[in-house]
């Protein structure tokens, strides 16, 4: 990679999804913050269907940007992170979507654009991991992408594929409930073969398997409680409800135990004394290979990525710098 030429003044670039942001308002706020911080004139890049952010991130690096502000949904954040992977340029998140998954998991502001912009210009850089997913299609085609929060195969990916974009725009993450209802007719377990950290191959029947770099979802759901975006590991959860009350036990584990009990010392003691729920299985690892007999829906950070027959995921430790508050 060509080393970018840095200017005497620091400089920011903004990569924004024109559908998600109020551009005049955003420009006014960012330009005011850049002037107050005595930074050079900000560079602006709109995303497009052809390039959701990877190419713009590469352009920002070439032009010497010190930080790239991302204003868009989770898909834009993921694409820009892909473009900034293993570079010296930091990313600042300006939450503008329905989920704002990375911002939630890093305790960044999700309801104040001004606070997010303040962090972009006056925060500090914190290094996090990226998950990498190599996806193989039924015809043998292969793609490689990053994920900053979570990848998934099974019912979660099918739910996302069945979520209506117009409803998502109208009611935000609640639209996924509609997507879940649409997915119920095809609620059948998937038989897959997997290998973790290059170990022996094992067979498992699951309704969903998710690979997390982070663990929190919208609505206060803590799907993977031990996931940390900077520990050099991926956290894997398999949902395999058994019997008539299987999904109830899954919901109790995720919504009650993870979402409520884990927040207090007493609650954590209750969890420690409780019997493990086989309907929800957790692992950790740095490398996971999954094979399925028939093509299955696959998702990255809440966006559908088509069907896959083979998925190889691994962690790229410390691959992305994210701007966070100085005091965090």
C-alpha positions as CSV (number, residue, x, y, z in Angstrom):
1,X,0.0,0.0,0.0
2,X,1.2,3.5,-0.8
3,X,2.0,5.5,2.3
4,X,-0.4,8.6,2.4
5,X,1.1,12.0,2.7
6,X,-0.1,13.7,5.9
7,X,-0.7,17.5,5.9
8,X,0.5,19.7,8.7
9,X,-3.1,20.2,9.9
10,X,-5.1,17.1,10.7
11,X,-7.9,16.3,8.3
12,X,-11.1,14.4,8.5
13,X,-13.1,12.6,5.7
14,X,-16.8,11.9,5.9
15,X,-18.3,8.9,4.2
16,X,-22.1,9.2,4.3
17,X,-25.1,7.4,3.0
18,X,-27.1,10.1,1.2
19,X,-30.4,8.2,1.9
20,X,-29.7,8.1,5.7
21,X,-28.5,11.6,6.5
22,X,-29.6,15.2,6.4
23,X,-26.5,16.4,4.5
24,X,-26.8,20.2,5.0
25,X,-27.2,19.7,8.7
26,X,-24.4,17.2,8.9
27,X,-22.0,19.4,6.9
28,X,-22.8,22.4,9.1
29,X,-22.0,20.4,12.3
30,X,-18.9,18.7,11.0
31,X,-17.4,21.8,9.4
32,X,-18.0,23.8,12.7
33,X,-16.3,21.1,14.7
34,X,-13.3,20.9,12.3
35,X,-12.9,24.7,12.4
36,X,-13.0,24.7,16.2
37,X,-10.4,22.0,16.3
38,X,-8.2,23.8,13.8
39,X,-8.3,21.0,11.3
40,X,-8.0,21.3,7.5
41,X,-11.1,21.3,5.2
42,X,-13.0,18.1,5.5
43,X,-13.3,15.7,2.5
44,X,-16.7,14.4,1.7
45,X,-17.6,11.1,0.0
46,X,-21.2,9.9,-0.7
47,X,-21.8,6.1,-0.9
48,X,-23.6,4.4,-3.8
49,X,-25.2,1.1,-4.6
50,X,-22.0,0.3,-6.6
51,X,-19.7,1.2,-3.7
52,X,-21.2,1.2,-0.2
53,X,-18.0,2.5,1.4
54,X,-14.9,0.4,0.7
55,X,-13.7,2.5,-2.3
56,X,-14.3,5.7,-0.5
57,X,-12.3,4.5,2.5
58,X,-9.4,3.7,0.3
59,X,-9.7,7.2,-1.3
60,X,-9.7,8.8,2.2
61,X,-6.5,6.9,3.1
62,X,-4.8,7.9,-0.1
63,X,-5.7,11.5,0.5
64,X,-4.1,11.4,4.0
65,X,-7.2,11.6,6.2
66,X,-6.4,11.2,9.9
67,X,-9.9,10.0,10.7
68,X,-12.9,8.8,8.7
69,X,-16.3,9.7,10.0
70,X,-19.0,7.2,8.9
71,X,-22.6,8.5,8.7
72,X,-24.9,5.7,7.7
73,X,-26.4,2.4,8.8
74,X,-24.7,-0.8,9.9
75,X,-24.0,-1.7,6.3
76,X,-22.1,1.5,5.7
77,X,-20.1,1.1,8.9
78,X,-19.2,-2.5,7.9
79,X,-18.2,-1.5,4.4
80,X,-16.0,1.4,5.6
81,X,-14.4,-0.8,8.2
82,X,-13.6,-3.2,5.4
83,X,-11.9,-0.4,3.5
84,X,-9.9,0.7,6.6
85,X,-8.8,-2.8,7.6
86,X,-5.2,-2.9,8.8
87,X,-4.6,0.8,8.0
88,X,-3.4,3.6,10.3
89,X,-6.6,5.6,9.7
90,X,-9.2,5.7,12.5
91,X,-12.9,5.4,12.0
92,X,-15.5,7.5,13.9
93,X,-19.1,6.4,13.9
94,X,-21.9,8.9,13.4
95,X,-24.9,6.7,14.0
96,X,-27.5,7.2,11.3
97,X,-29.2,3.8,10.9
98,X,-31.8,1.7,12.6
99,X,-29.5,-0.7,14.5
100,X,-26.3,1.2,15.1
101,X,-24.8,-2.0,16.3
102,X,-21.1,-1.1,16.6
103,X,-21.9,2.1,18.4
104,X,-24.1,0.3,20.9
105,X,-21.4,-2.3,21.6
106,X,-18.7,0.3,22.1
107,X,-21.0,2.5,24.3
108,X,-20.8,5.3,21.7
109,X,-23.7,7.9,21.5
110,X,-26.5,6.7,19.3
111,X,-29.0,9.5,19.9
112,X,-26.8,12.6,19.6
113,X,-25.0,13.4,16.4
114,X,-23.3,16.4,18.1
115,X,-21.8,14.1,20.7
116,X,-20.6,11.6,18.1
117,X,-18.9,14.5,16.1
118,X,-17.3,15.7,19.2
119,X,-15.7,12.3,19.8
120,X,-14.5,12.2,16.2
121,X,-12.5,15.4,16.5
122,X,-11.5,15.2,20.2
123,X,-11.6,11.5,21.2
124,X,-8.8,8.9,21.3
125,X,-8.2,5.8,19.1
126,X,-9.0,2.4,20.4
127,X,-8.0,-0.7,18.5
128,X,-10.6,-3.5,17.9
129,X,-10.7,-6.8,16.1
130,X,-12.5,-7.5,12.8
131,X,-14.2,-10.7,11.9
132,X,-13.5,-12.0,8.4
133,X,-15.9,-14.2,6.5
134,X,-15.0,-16.1,3.3
135,X,-18.3,-17.2,1.7
136,X,-18.5,-19.9,-0.9
137,X,-21.6,-20.1,-3.1
138,X,-23.2,-23.2,-4.6
139,X,-21.5,-22.5,-7.9
140,X,-18.1,-22.3,-6.3
141,X,-17.8,-18.5,-6.4
142,X,-16.0,-17.1,-3.3
143,X,-16.3,-13.7,-1.6
144,X,-14.4,-12.3,1.4
145,X,-15.9,-9.6,3.7
146,X,-15.4,-8.3,7.2
147,X,-17.9,-8.0,9.9
148,X,-17.6,-5.7,12.9
149,X,-20.4,-7.1,15.0
150,X,-21.8,-10.5,14.0
151,X,-22.1,-13.0,11.1
152,X,-24.9,-15.6,11.0
153,X,-26.2,-18.6,9.1
154,X,-29.7,-20.0,9.6
155,X,-32.9,-18.5,11.0
156,X,-31.3,-15.1,11.8
157,X,-30.1,-14.7,8.2
158,X,-33.4,-15.9,6.9
159,X,-35.2,-13.4,9.1
160,X,-33.0,-10.5,7.8
161,X,-33.6,-11.7,4.2
162,X,-37.4,-11.6,4.8
163,X,-37.4,-8.2,6.5
164,X,-39.2,-5.6,4.3
165,X,-37.0,-2.6,3.6
166,X,-39.9,-0.2,3.6
167,X,-41.0,-1.4,7.1
168,X,-37.4,-1.2,8.4
169,X,-37.3,2.5,7.2
170,X,-40.6,3.2,8.9
171,X,-40.2,1.5,12.3
172,X,-36.5,0.7,12.6
173,X,-35.2,-2.6,14.1
174,X,-38.8,-3.6,15.1
175,X,-39.3,-4.5,11.4
176,X,-37.2,-7.6,12.1
177,X,-40.2,-9.0,14.1
178,X,-42.1,-9.0,10.8
179,X,-39.2,-10.7,9.2
180,X,-39.2,-13.3,11.9
181,X,-42.9,-14.1,11.4
182,X,-42.3,-14.4,7.7
183,X,-39.5,-16.9,8.4
184,X,-41.6,-19.2,10.7
185,X,-42.9,-21.4,7.9
186,X,-39.3,-22.5,7.2
187,X,-38.3,-23.0,10.8
188,X,-36.4,-26.2,10.2
189,X,-33.0,-27.1,11.7
190,X,-29.9,-27.1,9.5
191,X,-27.4,-30.0,9.6
192,X,-23.9,-28.6,9.3
193,X,-20.4,-29.8,9.7
194,X,-18.0,-27.5,11.5
195,X,-14.3,-27.3,12.5
196,X,-13.1,-24.9,15.2
197,X,-9.5,-23.7,15.4
198,X,-8.5,-26.3,12.8
199,X,-9.7,-29.1,15.1
200,X,-11.7,-32.3,14.1
201,X,-14.8,-31.9,12.1
202,X,-18.1,-32.3,14.0
203,X,-21.7,-32.5,12.9
204,X,-24.5,-30.4,14.5
205,X,-28.2,-29.7,13.9
206,X,-28.9,-26.0,14.5
207,X,-31.6,-23.4,13.7
208,X,-29.0,-20.7,13.7
209,X,-25.2,-20.3,14.3
210,X,-23.8,-16.9,14.9
211,X,-20.2,-15.7,15.0
212,X,-19.8,-12.6,17.1
213,X,-17.1,-10.0,17.4
214,X,-19.5,-8.1,19.7
215,X,-22.5,-9.4,21.6
216,X,-25.3,-6.8,21.9
217,X,-28.3,-6.4,19.6
218,X,-31.0,-3.7,19.4
219,X,-33.7,-3.7,22.0
220,X,-31.4,-4.5,24.9
221,X,-30.8,-8.1,23.8
222,X,-27.4,-9.4,24.9
223,X,-27.0,-12.4,22.6
224,X,-23.3,-13.2,23.5
225,X,-22.5,-11.9,26.9
226,X,-18.8,-12.6,26.9
227,X,-18.0,-11.2,23.5
228,X,-15.5,-8.4,23.5
229,X,-14.4,-6.6,20.3
230,X,-10.8,-6.4,21.4
231,X,-9.9,-9.8,22.8
232,X,-8.5,-11.4,19.7
233,X,-11.3,-14.0,19.7
234,X,-14.6,-14.8,18.0
235,X,-17.6,-15.8,20.2
236,X,-19.9,-18.4,18.6
237,X,-23.4,-19.2,19.6
238,X,-25.6,-22.1,18.3
239,X,-29.3,-21.9,18.8
240,X,-30.8,-25.5,18.8
241,X,-34.1,-25.5,20.6
242,X,-35.3,-28.9,21.7
243,X,-38.9,-29.9,22.1
244,X,-42.1,-27.8,22.5
245,X,-40.6,-25.3,24.9
246,X,-37.2,-25.0,23.2
247,X,-37.7,-21.5,21.8
248,X,-39.1,-20.4,25.1
249,X,-35.8,-21.5,26.8
250,X,-33.8,-19.7,24.1
251,X,-35.7,-16.5,24.8
252,X,-35.3,-16.9,28.5
253,X,-31.6,-17.3,28.1
254,X,-31.1,-14.3,25.9
255,X,-33.7,-11.9,27.2
256,X,-33.8,-12.7,30.9
257,X,-30.5,-14.3,31.9
258,X,-28.3,-12.3,29.5
259,X,-30.3,-9.1,29.4
260,X,-31.4,-8.8,33.0
261,X,-29.7,-11.1,35.5
262,X,-26.1,-10.5,34.2
263,X,-26.4,-6.8,35.1
264,X,-26.2,-7.5,38.8
265,X,-23.9,-9.5,41.1
266,X,-26.9,-11.3,42.6
267,X,-28.2,-12.1,39.1
268,X,-24.9,-13.5,38.0
269,X,-24.9,-15.8,41.1
270,X,-28.3,-17.1,40.1
271,X,-27.0,-17.8,36.6
272,X,-24.0,-19.7,38.1
273,X,-26.3,-21.9,40.1
274,X,-28.7,-22.6,37.2
275,X,-28.5,-25.6,35.0
276,X,-27.0,-25.0,31.6
277,X,-29.5,-24.7,28.8
278,X,-28.5,-27.1,25.9
279,X,-30.8,-25.1,23.6
280,X,-28.1,-22.3,23.5
281,X,-24.5,-23.4,23.2
282,X,-21.5,-21.0,23.4
283,X,-17.9,-21.5,22.2
284,X,-14.9,-19.2,21.5
285,X,-12.2,-19.5,18.9
286,X,-10.1,-17.7,16.3
287,X,-11.2,-19.8,13.3
288,X,-14.4,-21.5,12.3
289,X,-15.2,-23.5,9.2
290,X,-18.8,-24.4,8.4
291,X,-20.2,-26.6,5.6
292,X,-23.8,-27.2,4.8
293,X,-25.3,-29.8,2.4
294,X,-27.8,-27.3,0.8
295,X,-27.4,-23.5,0.4
296,X,-28.4,-21.5,3.5
297,X,-29.0,-17.8,4.0
298,X,-26.0,-15.9,5.4
299,X,-25.8,-12.4,7.0
300,X,-23.2,-9.9,8.0
301,X,-23.9,-7.2,10.6
302,X,-27.6,-7.3,9.8
303,X,-27.4,-7.3,6.0
304,X,-28.2,-10.3,3.9
305,X,-25.3,-11.7,1.9
306,X,-27.1,-14.4,-0.2
307,X,-26.8,-18.1,0.2
308,X,-23.7,-20.1,1.1
309,X,-22.6,-23.7,1.2
310,X,-19.2,-23.1,2.9
311,X,-18.2,-20.4,5.2
312,X,-14.8,-19.8,6.7
313,X,-14.6,-17.1,9.5
314,X,-11.6,-16.0,11.4
315,X,-10.5,-13.0,13.5
316,X,-8.2,-10.3,12.3
317,X,-7.0,-9.1,15.7
318,X,-6.5,-5.3,16.2
319,X,-7.3,-4.6,12.5
320,X,-9.4,-1.4,13.0
321,X,-8.9,1.8,15.1
322,X,-12.1,3.4,16.3
323,X,-12.4,6.8,17.8
324,X,-13.9,6.7,21.3
325,X,-14.3,9.3,24.1
326,X,-11.0,10.3,25.8
327,X,-12.3,9.4,29.2
328,X,-13.6,5.9,28.3
